[in-house]
């Protein structure tokens, strides 16, 4: 996995996490959820790229 993909996944996760945090009035929880989502996004992306190597 390239570092750019990792950064993109974390960035998307943090963006969604911040939005969720504002929505639930709990920024820490939102960021935690965002990081989990970002890592899941990276895992699914890695699986899709395996066949292309």
C-alpha positions as a Markdown table, in Angstrom:
| # | Residue | x | y | z |
|---|---|---|---|---|
| 1 | Unk | 0.0 | 0.0 | 0.0 |
| 2 | Unk | 1.3 | 3.4 | -0.9 |
| 3 | Unk | 1.5 | 6.2 | 1.6 |
| 4 | Unk | -0.7 | 8.4 | -0.5 |
| 5 | Unk | -3.5 | 5.8 | -0.2 |
| 6 | Unk | -3.1 | 5.6 | 3.5 |
| 7 | Unk | -3.2 | 9.4 | 3.8 |
| 8 | Unk | -6.2 | 9.6 | 1.6 |
| 9 | Unk | -8.1 | 7.0 | 3.7 |
| 10 | Unk | -7.2 | 8.7 | 6.9 |
| 11 | Unk | -8.2 | 12.1 | 5.4 |
| 12 | Unk | -11.6 | 10.8 | 4.3 |
| 13 | Unk | -12.0 | 9.1 | 7.7 |
| 14 | Unk | -11.2 | 12.3 | 9.6 |
| 15 | Unk | -13.5 | 14.4 | 7.4 |
| 16 | Unk | -16.4 | 12.0 | 8.0 |
| 17 | Unk | -15.4 | 11.6 | 11.7 |
| 18 | Unk | -15.4 | 15.4 | 12.2 |
| 19 | Unk | -18.8 | 15.7 | 10.6 |
| 20 | Unk | -20.2 | 12.9 | 12.8 |
| 21 | Unk | -18.5 | 14.4 | 15.8 |
| 22 | Unk | -20.3 | 17.7 | 15.2 |
| 23 | Unk | -23.5 | 15.9 | 14.6 |
| 24 | Unk | -23.3 | 13.9 | 17.8 |
| 25 | Unk | -21.7 | 16.8 | 19.8 |
| 26 | Unk | -18.8 | 14.6 | 20.6 |
| 27 | Unk | -15.7 | 15.3 | 18.4 |
| 28 | Unk | -13.5 | 12.6 | 20.0 |
| 29 | Unk | -16.0 | 9.9 | 19.3 |
| 30 | Unk | -16.5 | 11.2 | 15.7 |
| 31 | Unk | -12.7 | 11.2 | 15.0 |
| 32 | Unk | -12.3 | 7.7 | 16.5 |
| 33 | Unk | -15.1 | 6.4 | 14.2 |
| 34 | Unk | -13.5 | 8.3 | 11.3 |
| 35 | Unk | -10.2 | 6.6 | 11.9 |
| 36 | Unk | -11.8 | 3.2 | 12.0 |
| 37 | Unk | -13.7 | 4.0 | 8.7 |
| 38 | Unk | -10.4 | 5.3 | 7.2 |
| 39 | Unk | -8.6 | 2.1 | 8.0 |
| 40 | Unk | -11.5 | 0.0 | 6.7 |
| 41 | Unk | -11.4 | 2.0 | 3.5 |
| 42 | Unk | -7.7 | 1.3 | 3.1 |
| 43 | Unk | -8.2 | -2.5 | 3.6 |
| 44 | Unk | -10.9 | -2.6 | 1.0 |
| 45 | Unk | -8.8 | -0.6 | -1.4 |
| 46 | Unk | -5.8 | -2.9 | -0.9 |
| 47 | Unk | -7.9 | -5.9 | -1.7 |
| 48 | Unk | -9.1 | -4.3 | -5.0 |
| 49 | Unk | -5.5 | -3.5 | -6.0 |
| 50 | Unk | -4.1 | -7.1 | -5.4 |
| 51 | Unk | -5.3 | -8.3 | -8.8 |
| 52 | Unk | -3.7 | -5.4 | -10.6 |
| 53 | Unk | 0.0 | -6.1 | -9.7 |
